[in-house]
């Protein structure tokens, strides 16, 4: 099973990736963790690409969360059995980001590099509410959804994620009988 998760900041990509990794017993790669070194220093691009390529080459099944079109996104989407788009509305995403900040304030969350303490500043709030939701980004998600149609699911809120996950758990349980 190979699953690619894309979506807006704060929509729960990393949380869902962890849950799916546990459900299917497959390794998970968080692209945010690939992007950064401690202290929010960006990792050199050749290193980022090498990490993603090695992960995909060495694992027959995986879950990868994150957008990052320049990190082998075309290959990820092509190879994926399922492509999930988490497209929460901006205010739900901001509420989730605030909740995440309160939970991890002053520490690194599990899907980030050590030394990348959780932060919530004006620039990130702008990204969550506006900049990360540009017409270009929305059109890109729509293009990818159409291109990979049958293997895509668009989930717009936590209830839809919960229903989708429950359906996956049922299928997994039925397959193990």
C-alpha contacts under 8 A as a table, 3 or more apart, distances in Angstrom:
res1	aa1	res2	aa2	distance
1	X	24	X	7.53
1	X	26	X	7.86
1	X	60	X	7.74
1	X	61	X	4.85
1	X	62	X	6.44
1	X	80	X	7.68
1	X	81	X	6.25
2	X	60	X	7.79
2	X	61	X	4.98
2	X	62	X	4.77
2	X	63	X	5.77
2	X	79	X	7.09
2	X	80	X	4.69
2	X	81	X	5.18
2	X	82	X	6.61
3	X	62	X	6.32
3	X	63	X	4.68
3	X	64	X	6.41
3	X	80	X	5.13
3	X	81	X	5.91
3	X	82	X	4.85
3	X	83	X	5.83
3	X	84	X	7.51
4	X	63	X	5.91
4	X	64	X	5.06
4	X	65	X	5.95
4	X	66	X	7.97
4	X	76	X	6.48
4	X	77	X	6.39
4	X	80	X	5.98
4	X	82	X	6.44
4	X	83	X	4.86
4	X	84	X	6.27
5	X	13	X	6.17
5	X	17	X	7.29
5	X	63	X	7.61
5	X	64	X	6.23
5	X	65	X	4.59
5	X	66	X	6.20
5	X	67	X	7.66
5	X	83	X	5.89
5	X	84	X	4.76
5	X	85	X	6.07
5	X	86	X	7.44
6	X	13	X	6.87
6	X	65	X	6.26
6	X	66	X	5.37
6	X	67	X	5.14
6	X	83	X	7.57
6	X	84	X	6.14
6	X	85	X	4.94
6	X	86	X	6.27
7	X	11	X	6.73
7	X	13	X	6.93
7	X	66	X	7.32
7	X	67	X	6.76
7	X	84	X	7.99
7	X	85	X	5.13
7	X	86	X	4.45
7	X	87	X	5.50
8	X	11	X	5.70
8	X	86	X	6.50
8	X	87	X	5.85
8	X	88	X	6.95
8	X	93	X	7.69
8	X	128	X	7.45
8	X	132	X	6.81
8	X	133	X	7.20
9	X	12	X	7.81
9	X	93	X	6.75
9	X	97	X	7.96
9	X	127	X	7.97
9	X	128	X	5.78
9	X	132	X	7.25
10	X	13	X	7.67
10	X	93	X	4.53
10	X	94	X	6.48
10	X	96	X	5.70
10	X	97	X	5.15
10	X	128	X	7.23
11	X	86	X	5.85
11	X	87	X	6.76
11	X	88	X	5.66
11	X	92	X	7.86
11	X	93	X	5.37
11	X	96	X	7.23
11	X	157	X	7.98
12	X	15	X	5.25
12	X	16	X	6.05
12	X	86	X	7.38
13	X	16	X	5.32
13	X	17	X	6.07
13	X	65	X	5.85
13	X	66	X	6.98
13	X	86	X	6.91
14	X	17	X	4.92
14	X	18	X	6.24
14	X	30	X	6.61
14	X	65	X	6.03
14	X	66	X	7.87
14	X	111	X	6.53
15	X	18	X	5.26
15	X	19	X	6.37
16	X	19	X	5.04
16	X	20	X	6.10
17	X	20	X	5.16
17	X	21	X	6.01
17	X	28	X	6.60
17	X	30	X	7.99
17	X	63	X	6.05
17	X	64	X	6.89
17	X	65	X	6.20
18	X	21	X	5.04
18	X	22	X	6.28
18	X	28	X	6.70
19	X	22	X	5.21
19	X	23	X	6.12
20	X	23	X	4.86
20	X	24	X	6.01
20	X	25	X	7.92
20	X	26	X	7.96
20	X	63	X	7.20
21	X	24	X	5.47
21	X	25	X	5.43
21	X	26	X	4.88
21	X	27	X	5.89
21	X	28	X	5.81
21	X	62	X	7.36
21	X	63	X	6.28
22	X	25	X	4.98
22	X	26	X	6.86
23	X	169	X	7.19
23	X	172	X	7.91
24	X	172	X	7.78
26	X	61	X	5.92
26	X	62	X	5.30
26	X	63	X	7.02
27	X	59	X	7.67
27	X	61	X	7.24
27	X	62	X	5.15
27	X	63	X	6.42
28	X	62	X	5.81
28	X	63	X	4.73
28	X	64	X	5.77
28	X	65	X	7.91
29	X	33	X	7.96
29	X	55	X	7.72
29	X	62	X	7.66
29	X	63	X	6.33
29	X	64	X	4.78
29	X	65	X	6.55
30	X	33	X	5.46
30	X	34	X	6.75
30	X	64	X	5.95
30	X	65	X	5.21
30	X	66	X	6.59
30	X	111	X	5.81
30	X	112	X	7.59
31	X	34	X	4.82
31	X	35	X	6.17
31	X	64	X	7.11
31	X	65	X	6.10
31	X	66	X	5.27
31	X	67	X	7.83
31	X	68	X	7.53
32	X	35	X	5.14
32	X	36	X	6.65
32	X	66	X	6.81
32	X	111	X	6.97
32	X	112	X	5.98
32	X	113	X	7.84
33	X	36	X	5.78
33	X	37	X	7.81
33	X	111	X	5.93
33	X	112	X	4.41
33	X	113	X	4.92
34	X	37	X	7.96
34	X	43	X	7.43
34	X	48	X	5.76
34	X	51	X	7.10
34	X	52	X	7.73
34	X	113	X	7.68
35	X	42	X	5.82
35	X	43	X	5.55
35	X	48	X	6.18
36	X	39	X	8.00
36	X	40	X	5.56
36	X	41	X	5.52
36	X	42	X	4.48
36	X	43	X	5.08
36	X	112	X	7.75
36	X	113	X	6.28
36	X	116	X	7.89
37	X	40	X	5.90
37	X	41	X	5.11
37	X	42	X	5.96
37	X	43	X	5.63
37	X	113	X	5.98
37	X	114	X	7.52
37	X	115	X	7.63
37	X	116	X	7.60
38	X	41	X	6.22
38	X	113	X	5.96
38	X	114	X	5.49
38	X	115	X	4.21
38	X	116	X	5.44
39	X	115	X	5.12
39	X	116	X	5.08
39	X	117	X	7.59
40	X	115	X	7.43
40	X	116	X	5.34
43	X	47	X	6.71
43	X	48	X	6.51
44	X	47	X	5.42
44	X	48	X	6.44
45	X	48	X	4.99
45	X	49	X	6.22
46	X	49	X	5.21
46	X	50	X	6.10
47	X	50	X	5.02
47	X	51	X	6.16
48	X	51	X	5.30
48	X	52	X	6.43
48	X	71	X	7.21
49	X	52	X	5.26
49	X	53	X	5.98
49	X	71	X	5.82
49	X	72	X	7.28
50	X	53	X	5.13
50	X	54	X	5.90
51	X	54	X	5.27
51	X	55	X	6.11
52	X	55	X	5.12
52	X	56	X	6.21
52	X	71	X	6.97
52	X	72	X	7.39
53	X	56	X	5.21
53	X	57	X	5.97
53	X	72	X	7.55
54	X	57	X	5.03
54	X	58	X	5.89
55	X	58	X	5.35
55	X	59	X	6.10
56	X	59	X	5.48
56	X	60	X	7.41
56	X	62	X	7.60
57	X	60	X	7.54
59	X	62	X	6.47
64	X	76	X	7.97
67	X	73	X	7.38
68	X	71	X	5.54
68	X	73	X	6.79
69	X	72	X	6.62
69	X	73	X	4.85
69	X	74	X	7.42
70	X	73	X	6.40
72	X	75	X	5.32
72	X	76	X	6.15
73	X	76	X	4.93
73	X	77	X	6.09
74	X	77	X	5.30
74	X	78	X	6.03
75	X	78	X	5.05
75	X	79	X	5.99
76	X	79	X	5.39
76	X	80	X	5.89
77	X	80	X	5.16
77	X	83	X	6.69
77	X	148	X	7.69
78	X	148	X	7.84
80	X	83	X	6.40
81	X	151	X	6.25
82	X	151	X	4.82
82	X	152	X	5.87
82	X	153	X	7.72
83	X	148	X	7.80
83	X	151	X	5.94
83	X	152	X	4.66
83	X	153	X	6.46
84	X	152	X	5.70
84	X	153	X	4.99
84	X	154	X	6.04
84	X	155	X	7.32
85	X	141	X	7.67
85	X	152	X	7.43
85	X	153	X	6.20
85	X	154	X	4.76
85	X	155	X	6.09
86	X	154	X	6.16
86	X	155	X	5.00
86	X	156	X	5.89
86	X	157	X	7.77
87	X	154	X	6.91
87	X	155	X	6.09
87	X	156	X	4.78
87	X	157	X	7.54
88	X	92	X	6.39
88	X	93	X	6.09
88	X	155	X	7.40
88	X	156	X	4.49
88	X	157	X	5.44
89	X	92	X	5.55
89	X	93	X	6.25
89	X	156	X	7.16
89	X	157	X	7.87
90	X	93	X	5.08
90	X	94	X	6.12
90	X	128	X	6.55
90	X	129	X	5.23
90	X	130	X	7.91
91	X	94	X	5.00
91	X	95	X	6.16
91	X	129	X	7.22
92	X	95	X	5.11
92	X	96	X	6.22
93	X	96	X	5.07
93	X	97	X	6.15
93	X	128	X	6.97
94	X	97	X	4.99
94	X	98	X	6.16
94	X	125	X	7.16
94	X	128	X	6.31
94	X	129	X	7.03
95	X	98	X	5.12
95	X	99	X	6.20
96	X	99	X	5.02
96	X	100	X	6.07
97	X	100	X	5.01
97	X	101	X	6.09
97	X	120	X	7.86
98	X	101	X	4.99
98	X	102	X	6.31
98	X	120	X	7.34
99	X	102	X	5.18
99	X	103	X	6.30
100	X	103	X	5.08
100	X	104	X	6.10
100	X	105	X	7.97
101	X	104	X	5.30
101	X	105	X	5.17
101	X	118	X	5.96
101	X	119	X	6.38
101	X	120	X	6.50
102	X	105	X	5.38
104	X	107	X	5.42
104	X	108	X	6.60
104	X	109	X	6.06
104	X	117	X	7.71
104	X	118	X	5.86
105	X	117	X	6.97
105	X	118	X	5.34
105	X	119	X	6.79
106	X	117	X	5.34
106	X	118	X	6.06
106	X	119	X	7.74
107	X	115	X	7.48
107	X	116	X	7.31
107	X	117	X	4.51
107	X	118	X	5.93
108	X	112	X	6.14
108	X	113	X	6.94
108	X	114	X	5.80
108	X	115	X	6.17
108	X	116	X	5.29
108	X	117	X	4.41
108	X	118	X	5.75
109	X	112	X	5.60
109	X	117	X	7.43
109	X	118	X	6.87
110	X	113	X	7.79
112	X	116	X	6.46
113	X	116	X	5.73
114	X	117	X	7.73
120	X	124	X	6.22
120	X	125	X	6.99
121	X	124	X	5.45
121	X	125	X	6.26
122	X	125	X	5.07
122	X	126	X	6.13
123	X	126	X	5.13
123	X	127	X	6.27
124	X	127	X	4.88
124	X	128	X	6.18
125	X	128	X	5.12
125	X	129	X	6.10
126	X	129	X	5.23
126	X	130	X	5.60
126	X	131	X	6.21
127	X	130	X	5.49
127	X	131	X	4.48
127	X	132	X	4.88
127	X	133	X	7.74
128	X	131	X	6.83
128	X	132	X	5.75
128	X	133	X	7.44
129	X	132	X	7.09
129	X	133	X	7.15
130	X	133	X	5.33
130	X	134	X	6.73
131	X	134	X	5.73
132	X	137	X	7.27
133	X	137	X	6.02
133	X	138	X	6.45
134	X	137	X	5.14
134	X	138	X	6.29
135	X	138	X	5.11
135	X	139	X	6.01
136	X	139	X	5.11
136	X	140	X	6.09
137	X	140	X	4.99
137	X	141	X	6.33
138	X	141	X	5.21
138	X	142	X	6.27
139	X	142	X	5.01
139	X	143	X	6.06
140	X	143	X	5.07
140	X	144	X	6.21
141	X	144	X	5.21
141	X	145	X	6.07
142	X	145	X	5.00
142	X	146	X	6.22
143	X	146	X	5.25
143	X	147	X	6.10
144	X	147	X	4.94
144	X	148	X	6.05
144	X	149	X	7.94
145	X	148	X	5.43
145	X	149	X	5.39
145	X	152	X	6.19
146	X	149	X	4.86
148	X	151	X	6.02
148	X	152	X	6.31
149	X	152	X	5.41
155	X	158	X	7.90
155	X	160	X	5.57
155	X	161	X	5.98
156	X	160	X	6.56
156	X	161	X	7.84
157	X	160	X	5.47
157	X	161	X	6.53
158	X	161	X	4.99
158	X	162	X	6.06
159	X	162	X	5.02
159	X	163	X	6.19
160	X	163	X	5.15
160	X	164	X	6.04
161	X	164	X	5.09
161	X	165	X	5.97
162	X	165	X	5.12
162	X	166	X	6.06
163	X	166	X	5.09
163	X	167	X	6.23
164	X	167	X	5.17
164	X	168	X	6.34
165	X	168	X	4.97
165	X	169	X	6.15
166	X	169	X	5.01
166	X	170	X	6.22
167	X	170	X	5.11
167	X	171	X	6.28
168	X	171	X	5.09
168	X	172	X	6.06
169	X	172	X	5.00
169	X	173	X	6.01
170	X	173	X	5.07
170	X	174	X	6.03
171	X	174	X	5.07
171	X	175	X	6.07
172	X	175	X	5.12
172	X	176	X	6.37
173	X	176	X	5.20
173	X	177	X	6.61
174	X	177	X	5.45
